[in-house]
Amino acid sequence: MDFPSSIRTRASSVGPIRLLVFAIAPATVCACEPIQSPSSPTLNDCPAHACSKYAGAGSQPRCSDVGACVVTSDTSGLVLVVALPADSYFAPGRTVTIPFENLDNGPTPRAPECSAPGCVYLPDFSVVEGTYLISPQVAETIQWNLGNPGNYTALPVQATYRLLWPPGGGPSSVSAESLGLPVGPVQATIAPSVDLAYPGPANGPGLAFQTYLQLGSTYERTLLPTPPFGRFAPEIKRMTVVQEPKPEADKIDAFDVTRETGEGPTIPTFDIRRDAGLDGWTAYLRDTSKRVISNVAPLSGMRTLRVVLATNHVPSGVNGDALSNAELVMAPPPGSPVPTGVFAPIGQVLPAAETYPQLPPPVTVRGKVEGEDHAPVAADLAFEALAIADADGHLNSSNFEFVAQAAARPTPSSVVSSYAVDLPPGQYRLSVRPVDAARQVTAIPFQVDPAQVDPATGAIDLDAVVSTPRTVLGKVLVADGRPLSGGGVEAVPMACTPLDTASVWCLPRWAAASTADDGSFRLTLDPGKYELRVRPADGSRLPWVVLPTPLSVGPADTPVTLPTVTIPPPVFVGHKLVDPAANPIVRAVVRVFRMPAGGGRAVELGRAITSAGEINGAGCGTCGQYSMYIAPPAQ
């Protein structure tokens, strides 16, 4: 086992930890097994079909040298996303992202294998590694003796790297994954540190983390101390991958401090009280995106004093506060019929003493799930609180969060599909998710009011009636008037209705259909909002089309007929992908996305696989190539 050839030399001084990270074959051999092309009609072939017949193309289509009608278009805003296979010679299992305007940033002069136009060098990767070092003074502030007086202690951490977008890592950049780019977080490997200057707890072996990341990209790195060291703050910071990075020793000499509790500057410390008891509860701080930014502290008794919630997320040199945009969270034991308490700052101040308010006891809600024909329906149920009632019956929609789940299943001895659940009084949305596609996802607003409890049963009865999915009809034509046959139509869930919320509990289900010979299609959908995407058959050389206006499906019984969808003449994009040593990238999944100019989520335009080529006497000349036909920007 060894490093990829492109980073092997610069990583040679890393030490024993490098042997635990990669399992990569030498990058000098090309695996050139043929890849089968999909068998489907080339609906966009020319001159069999005249390009001049395409209507509303924006620019006049032309017959390309490969016999397809194409148009030219600006490629700004396009992003190439390449997912390398797990057995790749270069960066196995990694995902590479490149804006189209950066595709020509390869070496000069280029290798003979990549001298032709359209050849793209993937960016190099660099090894990044480091240690999370706690000073004795910091350990003392949270009253934890790590057994190394006078020296830093290397703690074990889970190191997570999330790619930021847009490239450059400016203050407005966010997680690429949150924008719809398929780039998941990278988890580093943990191994004993070779730096003997910094021992682990109780003078044991220190631990380091290591991985390899795309050169020049900016990541948000989170170092989360692992048990039993969870009282130490996670460190969150941004870092850009540079050529030949040095091992980074993150010396934590102080956690973020605050003045917002009235005791500052000090580490956020709270006195937390709940008259009904705190055994099994936890407290932590989170930011406005609901990301945990502090340690998670256990609570007990009726009152826990001096609860230290340390953070380390304020960038160096920034005049920030540990509690800026932070919320204090009090979480009950999992499965408890008690809401999570969320306390936001008031006037930029989060008080040092917080009391979880007294709430009325939970109420049992029970019922059955059936169809309009009264047949029992097996379903999963989620009870999502929209507001929680306090002891006086007043509803609070901001300081509490609560979701309970239940399952309704008919049994051989019962003709009903029933459920029972305990809920705190308040306003709710019940989301019923049938286990099969014959019934639709149904969202039902209701209220849990203790006054409505049936004295005979001690419960509130709430039955759910679910209908069959709604029918949506449509038709797809090519821009020259021919029907699109054999294409795929996908309804990608975006939000629930009627509240237009993206809650995962009431979100409609993904659905798909195929177009008939006349281009018609029929979808059966849950009520909700969807992104409608049409995907002509692979090999047709026609582009995917994503409707610019979301599709909203209501609870109406009558079928909905959509306006005709038109497939425009495409823009051709295709490249030969190689690694920094000019070896072809084979069997990689290539996806092209358009980033909306005004912001918003990425829109996928097409997908392909790089060829493994064919074995011949001249080698693997077509290895690493992909071809894609994408929709031009909306006119």
URMOQUI-V474992 format. One record per backbone hydrogen bond with DSSP energy under -1.0 kcal/mol. CO is the residue of the C=O (numbers start at 1). NH is the residue of the N-H. Records with the same first field share a line. If there is no record, write none. Layout:
# URMOQUI-V474992
CO=NH, NH
This chain:
# URMOQUI-V474992
4=7, 8
7=11
9=12
11=14
15=18
16=19
17=20
18=21
41=43
42=45
44=69
45=49
50=53
51=54
57=59
62=70
64=67
67=46
68=64
70=62
75=78
77=595
78=100
79=593
80=98
81=591
82=96
83=589
85=88, 93
91=94
94=84
96=82
98=80
99=102
100=103
102=105
111=114
112=115
116=119
118=576
120=578
124=215
126=213
128=211
129=248
130=209
131=250
132=155
133=252
134=153
135=139
136=140
137=141
138=142
139=144
140=143
146=202
148=151
153=134
156=226
158=224
159=188
160=222
161=186
162=220
163=176
165=174
166=169
170=173
174=165
176=181
177=180
179=602
181=183
186=161
189=210
191=208
194=196
195=198
199=154
200=203
201=204
204=200
206=193
208=191
209=130
210=189
211=128
213=126
214=217
217=241
218=164
219=239
220=162
221=237
222=160
223=235
224=158
226=229
229=232
235=223
237=221
239=219
241=216
248=131
249=251
250=133
251=253
252=135
257=322
258=266
259=262
266=258
268=309
270=307
271=354
272=304
273=356
274=277
278=281
281=299
282=331
283=297
284=329
285=293
286=327
287=290
291=287
297=283
301=278
302=274
304=272
307=270
311=256
312=236
315=318
318=320
321=324
323=326
327=286
328=343
329=284
330=341
331=282
333=336
336=338
340=401
341=330
343=328
349=346
352=271
354=273
363=423
364=460
365=421
366=462
367=419
368=464
369=377
370=466
371=374
375=371
378=435
379=408
380=433
381=406
382=431
383=404
384=429
387=427
388=396
390=393
394=390
396=388
399=342
401=340
402=385
404=383
406=381
408=379
411=414
417=369
419=367
421=365
423=363
425=389
426=448
427=386, 387
428=446
429=384
430=444
431=382
432=442
433=380
442=432
444=430
446=428
448=426
449=452
450=453
454=458
459=454
460=366
464=370
467=440
470=525
471=560
472=523
473=562
474=521
475=565
476=484
477=567
478=481
479=55
482=478
487=515
488=535
489=513
490=533
491=511
492=531
495=529
501=496
511=491
513=489
515=486
516=519
519=476
520=516
521=474
523=472
525=470
528=553
529=494, 495
530=551
531=492
532=547
533=490
534=545
535=488
537=540
540=44
545=534
551=530
553=528
560=473
565=477
567=479
570=71
571=630
573=628
575=626
576=120
577=585
578=122
579=582
583=579
588=610
589=83
590=608
591=81
592=605
593=79
594=603
596=599
603=594
606=592
608=590
610=587
611=624
616=619
620=623
622=625
624=577
625=611
626=575
628=573
630=571
